[in-house]
Amino acid sequence: MKHLAAAALLISLAAPATAFDITAMNDSERQAFRDEVRSYLLDNPDVLMEAIAVLEQRQAEAQNSNDQTLVQANAEALFNDGYSYVGGNPEGDVTVVEFLDYQCGYCKKAYPEVTQLVESDGDIRYVVKEFPILGDASVLASRFAIAVKQVAGDDAYAGVHHELMTFRGEFSDASLRQLATSMSLDADAIMAVMDSDAVSQVIAENHALAKRMQINGTPGFVIGDQMLRGYVPLEGMQQVVAGVRAE
C-alpha cells in the first residue's frame, strides 16, 4: 500500500489534471489511503520539499508569464509616455523602468545600486516613474520633482532626483524651496507649478499604470519584459539585464 501511496503522490505532482481519483474509493479505503500517504510522507520528508519546489516553480512560471503579458499590454505607457524622465543611454538596448517613492527606505537603499547599474553598463535606458504612495510628504516631493522637470528640464530633474533620493530631512514647502534655491533653480516658478493639473496628471497616470501592472509597493522595476517587485541587489538586477539581452 505504501508503494501505491507514493505512486499516487508522484502522479499528482507530475500531472494534476490526471491525478489519482480518491473519490472512487469508499470511506474505509479512502481513510486507509490517507493514512498510508501520511505515513509515507513522515518516513520520506524530502518528498514534501520536492513537492514544494515543484509548486514554487509552477507559480514562478505563471507569474513570469503574466508579467510579460502585462508589459506587452502597457509597453507604450511604460517605455515611451512622453513625460517621464529618461536617463542613462537613451538609445540603450535594455530599458529599466523604476516606480519609486522618495520616502521609501528600500528605494533609497536601491538608489546607489541602480545608479551603478546604469552607469557601469553604459547601454541601459533608465525611466523614472514618480509613484508617491507613502503619504502627503511623498506626494509633495514627487510634485516638486515633476515641476522641476516641467519648468527647468531633464538635467535639473536629474540633479533634484539625486538630492531627493539622498535627502534625510522632512519634505515640506520650505525645505523644497530651499533645495531649489541651493541648486540655482527658479524656486518661485517651480512652486507655482507644483499643484497644477499638468503635474497632477503625471501622478494620476503613473498610479493608473502601476495598478494595471499589479505594482502595489516601491520600488518596482520593469526590466525589458521582466518585472521585479521590491528591492533587488545590484547583482540580481545585472543578472536580469543579462537574461533580457540573451532572449
Buried (B, 14 or more C-beta within 10 A) or exposed (E): EEEEBBEBBBEBBEEEEEEBEEEEBEEEEEEBBEEBBEEBBEEBEEBEEBBEEEEEEEEEEEEEEEBBEBBEEBEEBBBEBEBBBBBBBEEBEBBBBBBBBBBBEBBBEBBEBBBEBBEEBEEBBBBBBBBBBBEEBBBBBBBBBBBBBBBBEEEBBBBBBEBBBEBEEEBEEEBBBEBBEEBEBBBEBBBEBBEBEEBBEBBEBBBEBBEEBEBEBBBBBBBBBBBBBEBBEBEEBBEBBEEBEEE
